[in-house]
């Protein structure tokens, strides 16, 4: 996500202010924003706004008003620039976060299926299933929106354990899965991945990948190396057909 690279000493103040105003579900008056951020030079503020507009995260209307186009991306840039993740998470929903993860992987060439629910042979829910027919990898993704204390290793360990079990059950249900998602036959391996809003500084637990959204693109672009070096689980898909 190239716009995550936007970094500026004043950026955090602007982003937090934009998130605050965006929660009111209205266009933001630039003059009102300037008055709200009293400590910043007006020219610096306008340069930051211009950079966000170039990334299509916001739009400028009649050179007077700001409309937020991508609130989740705005929130992520705020976190990258040092904003408190728990505070930022107030302004995006878990569904917004899932949508962002799916969009990012779609842009990287994956076939995406969201909110998969199977009742046979056992009840099973998957946030995002991302299939790459070139690598023959299927990323089984559980999206973890921020929760207080989520960086604690015990909570992550529990989430990783549950997701490994979920991935095993998905593999066991492949015959039922292919009746709805035939492309599953092109998956040679299922890879369990937790995608987090924040960075817990841990990349693997119980052979489950732990990837913050800001690093998801880097992980995917060098996926083979990460999987081998981190010993991430590669669960064979018995329904795979080599074509």
PEVENKA-V754118 format. One record per pair of residues at least 12 apart in sequence whose ideal C-beta (glycine too) atoms are under 7 Angstrom apart, sorted by the first residue. I is the first residue (numbers start at 1). J is the second residue. Records with the same first field share a line. If there is no record, write none. Layout:
BEGIN
I = J  J
END
This chain:
BEGIN
1 = 73  104  217
3 = 55  57  73  77
4 = 76  77  80  214
6 = 51  77
7 = 81
8 = 48
10 = 40  44  48
11 = 48  81
12 = 78  81  82  83
13 = 37  40
14 = 37  45  48
15 = 74  77  78  81  83
16 = 78  83
17 = 33  36  37
18 = 68  74
19 = 74  75  78  88  91
21 = 33
22 = 68  71  91
23 = 91
27 = 61  65  66  67
28 = 65  66
29 = 64  65
30 = 64  65  66
33 = 66
49 = 66
56 = 69
57 = 69  70  73  74
71 = 91  92  96
72 = 92  96  97  100
75 = 88  91  92
76 = 213  214
79 = 198
80 = 214
85 = 146  197  198
86 = 146  148
89 = 145  146  197
94 = 143  145
97 = 143  145  197
98 = 114  127  128  143
100 = 213
101 = 128  141  143  195  213  216
102 = 114  128
104 = 216  217
105 = 130  220
108 = 217  220
109 = 132
110 = 130  131  132
111 = 131  183
112 = 128  130
113 = 129  181
114 = 128
115 = 127
116 = 129
118 = 173  176  177
120 = 176
121 = 173
122 = 169
124 = 166  169  170  173
126 = 140  166  170
127 = 141  142  143
128 = 141  143
131 = 183  186  187
133 = 186
135 = 223
136 = 186  187  188  189
137 = 189  191  223
138 = 187  189  190  191
139 = 191  193
140 = 167  170  190  191  192  193
141 = 193  195
142 = 163  194
143 = 195
144 = 159  194  195  196  197
145 = 197
146 = 197  198
150 = 198
151 = 198  200
153 = 202
156 = 200  202  205  210
157 = 205  206
159 = 194
160 = 194  205  206  208  210
161 = 206
163 = 192  194  208
164 = 192  206  207  208  233
167 = 190  192  235
168 = 235
170 = 190
171 = 190  235  237
174 = 237  238  239
175 = 239
178 = 239
184 = 239
185 = 239  240  241
187 = 237  240
188 = 237  240
189 = 234  235  236  237
190 = 235  237
191 = 209  227  232  233  234
192 = 208  209  233
193 = 209  211
194 = 208  209  210
195 = 211  213  216
196 = 210  212  213
197 = 213
198 = 212
199 = 212  214
203 = 230
204 = 230  232
207 = 231  232  233
208 = 233
209 = 230  232
END
